Amino acid sequence: MMKSRSVPAAYDNQDANVDLASVLKSKKRKPCQLDGSQDRPITIDDPESAERGLKRRQFGQQQRRQHTKGPIRVPIPVNIIRVRELLRSSRKVVVISGAGISANAGFSTFQQMRKSERVSFDRSLYSLPVEATKFHSTICSMFARTQSDACQPTPFHKTMATLAQKHKLTLHIAQNIDCVEQRLPDLEAKTVRLHGRVDQMRCQKCNWVGAFQPRLFQGADLPSCSRCVERYQARVSQGKRIPNPGELRPDVLLYNEPHPDDTGIWQTIQRGLRKRPDLVLIVGTTLKVPGALSIATNFCRATQSRGGVAIWMSKEEPLSKVRHLFDYVFRGDCDDLAYKHLHYPTSHASTYVAR
């Protein structure tokens, strides 16, 4: 399964050669840095955290200094017809998506859940039983929805699946954890998830990954890893000390914690860059998370350096700090675009109500 990893800020070469020796040798992950260093893990940084304020300002100052040395790129407002033409004429498309593409499938963003249900998604939640219980309840509810018939891919998901079937979609980098893509095998094969997935659980000690079991997460307590327990049984017969088994957690990346598969994700992103995409589409995300912003920046620069284009697609305007990355800005609903104008075949198109 492909995973994803943030890429270094500098991309001035056709081959993105990265020395991963320091990552592979390091037993202790270093904290997330905002200078595009090669050894940082993928981290969801909480935009509401007070300690993020200073780093965010420093990052903005660095970006402004870097991008004011030459002409500033001014994106062109574009209509649906032009977006359709660009998508259909492109041969290697990369999509970087956020929560916006799953809104019509009934899933909320982390920020919406935090505000409406008062659920914490910070790594410190496991120090408070009440917060841990709320978090487990939220994940179990999301998992139940993914398993129900009510959870159906949106028109935009199906558009990406069609692009994948035509071998035009080279990579889909998703920030969502809802796993809607698994209902579309061609799209799932091209999808890389930055922030984990709601249908898996992971051991915090041996890194074993298995299918999510809601019955194990009905309270604040974390279940023991059966794989660790089995491995330690051999030590019992030898009279050796038995270490504590690892604990299982939903395989969802929390704010301010590194990704357990960061090295593999990094390598996947590097391969995606070397495929030389001619169109990169940023859809349904604000790019406030530094890791996702770093990935988007590198794909936009790599694509534009070879004559390709970068498109912003959202109901909102891009933030001023990222606006210079794009050639075109399309403000609107991605499902409206897919349903009304792309005309790709979808088996459930009639269930979508265009706005």
SERO-692470 format. One record per residue (C-alpha): residue in one letter; x, y, z; residue number from 1. Coordinates in steps of 0.25 Angstrom, whole numbers. Layout:
REM residues N
resn | X | Y | Z | resi
A | X | Y | Z | NUM;
...
REM end
This chain:
REM residues 355
resn | X | Y | Z | resi
M | 0 | 0 | 0 | 1;
M | 5 | 14 | -4 | 2;
K | 7 | 24 | 7 | 3;
S | 12 | 38 | 6 | 4;
R | 23 | 47 | 12 | 5;
S | 26 | 62 | 11 | 6;
V | 37 | 66 | 1 | 7;
P | 49 | 75 | 2 | 8;
A | 46 | 90 | -1 | 9;
A | 56 | 91 | -12 | 10;
Y | 54 | 84 | -25 | 11;
D | 63 | 88 | -36 | 12;
N | 66 | 75 | -43 | 13;
Q | 59 | 65 | -51 | 14;
D | 63 | 54 | -41 | 15;
A | 59 | 56 | -27 | 16;
N | 71 | 49 | -21 | 17;
V | 69 | 48 | -6 | 18;
D | 79 | 43 | 4 | 19;
L | 70 | 35 | 14 | 20;
A | 82 | 29 | 22 | 21;
S | 80 | 39 | 33 | 22;
V | 65 | 35 | 34 | 23;
L | 67 | 20 | 34 | 24;
K | 78 | 21 | 44 | 25;
S | 71 | 30 | 54 | 26;
K | 64 | 22 | 65 | 27;
K | 58 | 35 | 71 | 28;
R | 50 | 44 | 61 | 29;
K | 53 | 59 | 61 | 30;
P | 42 | 69 | 63 | 31;
C | 36 | 75 | 51 | 32;
Q | 44 | 86 | 44 | 33;
L | 39 | 97 | 35 | 34;
D | 51 | 98 | 26 | 35;
G | 49 | 87 | 17 | 36;
S | 59 | 78 | 23 | 37;
Q | 60 | 63 | 18 | 38;
D | 59 | 57 | 32 | 39;
R | 46 | 63 | 37 | 40;
P | 35 | 53 | 39 | 41;
I | 21 | 55 | 34 | 42;
T | 13 | 63 | 45 | 43;
I | 0 | 69 | 46 | 44;
D | 2 | 82 | 53 | 45;
D | -10 | 87 | 61 | 46;
P | -13 | 101 | 54 | 47;
E | -19 | 105 | 68 | 48;
S | -7 | 102 | 76 | 49;
A | -1 | 114 | 83 | 50;
E | 13 | 109 | 80 | 51;
R | 10 | 108 | 65 | 52;
G | 8 | 123 | 64 | 53;
L | 23 | 127 | 64 | 54;
K | 27 | 116 | 55 | 55;
R | 16 | 119 | 45 | 56;
R | 20 | 134 | 45 | 57;
Q | 35 | 130 | 42 | 58;
F | 30 | 120 | 31 | 59;
G | 22 | 131 | 25 | 60;
Q | 34 | 141 | 25 | 61;
Q | 43 | 130 | 19 | 62;
Q | 33 | 128 | 8 | 63;
R | 32 | 143 | 5 | 64;
R | 47 | 145 | 4 | 65;
Q | 48 | 133 | -5 | 66;
H | 38 | 137 | -14 | 67;
T | 40 | 151 | -16 | 68;
K | 54 | 150 | -22 | 69;
G | 48 | 148 | -36 | 70;
P | 34 | 151 | -43 | 71;
I | 22 | 147 | -34 | 72;
R | 13 | 137 | -41 | 73;
V | -1 | 143 | -41 | 74;
P | -12 | 132 | -43 | 75;
I | -23 | 134 | -54 | 76;
P | -37 | 132 | -50 | 77;
V | -43 | 121 | -58 | 78;
N | -56 | 115 | -62 | 79;
I | -61 | 101 | -62 | 80;
I | -59 | 99 | -77 | 81;
R | -45 | 103 | -76 | 82;
V | -42 | 93 | -64 | 83;
R | -49 | 82 | -73 | 84;
E | -40 | 85 | -84 | 85;
L | -28 | 85 | -76 | 86;
L | -31 | 71 | -69 | 87;
R | -35 | 65 | -82 | 88;
S | -22 | 69 | -89 | 89;
S | -13 | 65 | -78 | 90;
R | -6 | 52 | -78 | 91;
K | 0 | 51 | -64 | 92;
V | -9 | 57 | -53 | 93;
V | -6 | 58 | -38 | 94;
V | -17 | 61 | -29 | 95;
I | -15 | 66 | -15 | 96;
S | -28 | 66 | -7 | 97;
G | -33 | 70 | 6 | 98;
A | -46 | 69 | 14 | 99;
G | -54 | 76 | 3 | 100;
I | -55 | 65 | -6 | 101;
S | -62 | 56 | 4 | 102;
A | -72 | 66 | 10 | 103;
N | -83 | 61 | 0 | 104;
A | -80 | 47 | 5 | 105;
G | -84 | 52 | 19 | 106;
F | -71 | 53 | 26 | 107;
S | -66 | 65 | 34 | 108;
T | -52 | 70 | 36 | 109;
F | -44 | 69 | 48 | 110;
Q | -47 | 84 | 51 | 111;
Q | -62 | 83 | 49 | 112;
M | -62 | 71 | 59 | 113;
R | -54 | 78 | 69 | 114;
K | -64 | 90 | 69 | 115;
S | -77 | 82 | 68 | 116;
E | -73 | 70 | 77 | 117;
R | -62 | 76 | 85 | 118;
V | -53 | 64 | 82 | 119;
S | -38 | 66 | 84 | 120;
F | -29 | 61 | 73 | 121;
D | -16 | 65 | 80 | 122;
R | -6 | 54 | 83 | 123;
S | -8 | 57 | 98 | 124;
L | -22 | 52 | 98 | 125;
Y | -18 | 39 | 103 | 126;
S | -14 | 45 | 116 | 127;
L | -28 | 48 | 119 | 128;
P | -38 | 37 | 120 | 129;
V | -50 | 45 | 116 | 130;
E | -43 | 51 | 104 | 131;
A | -38 | 37 | 100 | 132;
T | -53 | 32 | 101 | 133;
K | -58 | 43 | 92 | 134;
F | -48 | 41 | 82 | 135;
H | -50 | 25 | 81 | 136;
S | -65 | 28 | 80 | 137;
T | -63 | 38 | 68 | 138;
I | -54 | 28 | 61 | 139;
C | -64 | 16 | 63 | 140;
S | -75 | 25 | 57 | 141;
M | -66 | 29 | 45 | 142;
F | -63 | 14 | 43 | 143;
A | -77 | 10 | 44 | 144;
R | -81 | 20 | 33 | 145;
T | -70 | 15 | 24 | 146;
Q | -76 | 1 | 25 | 147;
S | -90 | 6 | 22 | 148;
D | -97 | 6 | 9 | 149;
A | -99 | 21 | 11 | 150;
C | -84 | 24 | 9 | 151;
Q | -83 | 25 | -6 | 152;
P | -72 | 31 | -14 | 153;
T | -75 | 45 | -19 | 154;
P | -75 | 50 | -33 | 155;
F | -61 | 55 | -32 | 156;
H | -56 | 42 | -26 | 157;
K | -62 | 35 | -38 | 158;
T | -55 | 45 | -47 | 159;
M | -42 | 42 | -41 | 160;
A | -45 | 27 | -43 | 161;
T | -47 | 29 | -57 | 162;
L | -34 | 37 | -59 | 163;
A | -27 | 25 | -52 | 164;
Q | -34 | 15 | -61 | 165;
K | -29 | 23 | -73 | 166;
H | -15 | 23 | -67 | 167;
K | -15 | 38 | -66 | 168;
L | -15 | 39 | -51 | 169;
T | -1 | 36 | -46 | 170;
L | -3 | 39 | -31 | 171;
H | -14 | 44 | -22 | 172;
I | -9 | 49 | -9 | 173;
A | -21 | 49 | 2 | 174;
Q | -21 | 56 | 15 | 175;
N | -34 | 50 | 19 | 176;
I | -35 | 37 | 27 | 177;
D | -49 | 33 | 22 | 178;
C | -44 | 23 | 12 | 179;
V | -55 | 26 | 2 | 180;
E | -46 | 22 | -9 | 181;
Q | -46 | 7 | -5 | 182;
R | -59 | 6 | -12 | 183;
L | -52 | 10 | -25 | 184;
P | -40 | 0 | -27 | 185;
D | -34 | 8 | -38 | 186;
L | -34 | 20 | -30 | 187;
E | -30 | 13 | -17 | 188;
A | -17 | 7 | -24 | 189;
K | -13 | 22 | -27 | 190;
T | -16 | 27 | -13 | 191;
V | -6 | 31 | -3 | 192;
R | -11 | 35 | 11 | 193;
L | -3 | 45 | 19 | 194;
H | -11 | 45 | 32 | 195;
G | -15 | 30 | 33 | 196;
R | -28 | 22 | 31 | 197;
V | -40 | 20 | 40 | 198;
D | -41 | 5 | 36 | 199;
Q | -28 | 1 | 42 | 200;
M | -22 | -1 | 56 | 201;
R | -7 | 0 | 59 | 202;
C | 2 | -5 | 70 | 203;
Q | 10 | 6 | 76 | 204;
K | 22 | -4 | 79 | 205;
C | 24 | -14 | 68 | 206;
N | 16 | -5 | 57 | 207;
W | 7 | -17 | 54 | 208;
V | -5 | -12 | 46 | 209;
G | -18 | -19 | 45 | 210;
A | -33 | -17 | 42 | 211;
F | -40 | -8 | 51 | 212;
Q | -49 | -15 | 62 | 213;
P | -59 | -5 | 68 | 214;
R | -61 | -14 | 80 | 215;
L | -47 | -12 | 85 | 216;
F | -49 | 3 | 86 | 217;
Q | -62 | 5 | 94 | 218;
G | -55 | 12 | 106 | 219;
A | -42 | 20 | 109 | 220;
D | -33 | 7 | 111 | 221;
L | -24 | 2 | 99 | 222;
P | -24 | -12 | 96 | 223;
S | -12 | -20 | 96 | 224;
C | -5 | -25 | 83 | 225;
S | -8 | -39 | 80 | 226;
R | 4 | -40 | 71 | 227;
C | 13 | -35 | 83 | 228;
V | 7 | -45 | 92 | 229;
E | 9 | -57 | 83 | 230;
R | 24 | -53 | 81 | 231;
Y | 26 | -52 | 96 | 232;
Q | 20 | -66 | 99 | 233;
A | 33 | -72 | 94 | 234;
R | 41 | -65 | 105 | 235;
V | 32 | -71 | 116 | 236;
S | 37 | -85 | 113 | 237;
Q | 51 | -80 | 113 | 238;
G | 49 | -73 | 127 | 239;
K | 53 | -60 | 121 | 240;
R | 47 | -47 | 126 | 241;
I | 34 | -43 | 118 | 242;
P | 33 | -29 | 114 | 243;
N | 20 | -22 | 113 | 244;
P | 13 | -24 | 100 | 245;
G | 10 | -12 | 91 | 246;
E | -4 | -5 | 91 | 247;
L | -13 | -4 | 79 | 248;
R | -18 | 10 | 74 | 249;
P | -27 | 14 | 63 | 250;
D | -17 | 17 | 51 | 251;
V | -20 | 31 | 51 | 252;
L | -9 | 42 | 52 | 253;
L | -12 | 52 | 63 | 254;
Y | -7 | 66 | 64 | 255;
N | 7 | 68 | 67 | 256;
E | 12 | 53 | 65 | 257;
P | 20 | 47 | 54 | 258;
H | 15 | 38 | 44 | 259;
P | 20 | 23 | 47 | 260;
D | 22 | 21 | 32 | 261;
D | 29 | 34 | 28 | 262;
T | 41 | 28 | 21 | 263;
G | 32 | 19 | 11 | 264;
I | 23 | 31 | 9 | 265;
W | 35 | 40 | 6 | 266;
Q | 40 | 30 | -5 | 267;
T | 26 | 30 | -11 | 268;
I | 26 | 45 | -13 | 269;
Q | 39 | 44 | -19 | 270;
R | 35 | 34 | -29 | 271;
G | 23 | 43 | -32 | 272;
L | 32 | 55 | -35 | 273;
R | 41 | 47 | -44 | 274;
K | 29 | 43 | -53 | 275;
R | 28 | 58 | -57 | 276;
P | 14 | 61 | -56 | 277;
D | 8 | 72 | -66 | 278;
L | -4 | 76 | -57 | 279;
V | -5 | 77 | -42 | 280;
L | -19 | 79 | -36 | 281;
I | -20 | 84 | -21 | 282;
V | -35 | 82 | -17 | 283;
G | -43 | 83 | -4 | 284;
T | -32 | 87 | 5 | 285;
T | -26 | 100 | 10 | 286;
L | -12 | 95 | 11 | 287;
K | -11 | 100 | 25 | 288;
V | -3 | 88 | 30 | 289;
P | 12 | 90 | 27 | 290;
G | 14 | 76 | 22 | 291;
A | 3 | 76 | 12 | 292;
L | 8 | 90 | 8 | 293;
S | 22 | 85 | 6 | 294;
I | 17 | 74 | -3 | 295;
A | 8 | 83 | -11 | 296;
T | 19 | 93 | -13 | 297;
N | 29 | 83 | -18 | 298;
F | 19 | 77 | -28 | 299;
C | 14 | 91 | -33 | 300;
R | 29 | 95 | -35 | 301;
A | 33 | 82 | -42 | 302;
T | 21 | 82 | -51 | 303;
Q | 22 | 97 | -55 | 304;
S | 37 | 95 | -58 | 305;
R | 34 | 86 | -69 | 306;
G | 23 | 94 | -75 | 307;
G | 11 | 88 | -67 | 308;
V | 0 | 95 | -59 | 309;
A | -4 | 96 | -45 | 310;
I | -19 | 98 | -42 | 311;
W | -26 | 102 | -29 | 312;
M | -40 | 97 | -27 | 313;
S | -48 | 101 | -15 | 314;
K | -60 | 108 | -10 | 315;
E | -50 | 118 | -4 | 316;
E | -39 | 127 | -10 | 317;
P | -25 | 121 | -7 | 318;
L | -18 | 128 | 5 | 319;
S | -8 | 139 | 1 | 320;
K | 4 | 131 | 5 | 321;
V | 1 | 120 | -5 | 322;
R | -6 | 128 | -16 | 323;
H | 7 | 129 | -24 | 324;
L | 8 | 114 | -26 | 325;
F | -4 | 113 | -36 | 326;
D | -6 | 117 | -50 | 327;
Y | -21 | 116 | -49 | 328;
V | -31 | 117 | -38 | 329;
F | -45 | 111 | -39 | 330;
R | -55 | 115 | -28 | 331;
G | -66 | 105 | -27 | 332;
D | -71 | 91 | -23 | 333;
C | -62 | 80 | -28 | 334;
D | -74 | 71 | -29 | 335;
D | -82 | 81 | -38 | 336;
L | -70 | 81 | -47 | 337;
A | -70 | 66 | -48 | 338;
Y | -85 | 64 | -49 | 339;
K | -88 | 75 | -59 | 340;
H | -76 | 77 | -68 | 341;
L | -66 | 66 | -68 | 342;
H | -77 | 55 | -72 | 343;
Y | -69 | 43 | -67 | 344;
P | -77 | 31 | -66 | 345;
T | -82 | 29 | -51 | 346;
S | -91 | 18 | -47 | 347;
H | -97 | 26 | -36 | 348;
A | -98 | 40 | -43 | 349;
S | -113 | 41 | -41 | 350;
T | -112 | 41 | -26 | 351;
Y | -104 | 54 | -26 | 352;
V | -112 | 66 | -25 | 353;
A | -105 | 78 | -32 | 354;
R | -105 | 91 | -25 | 355;
REM end
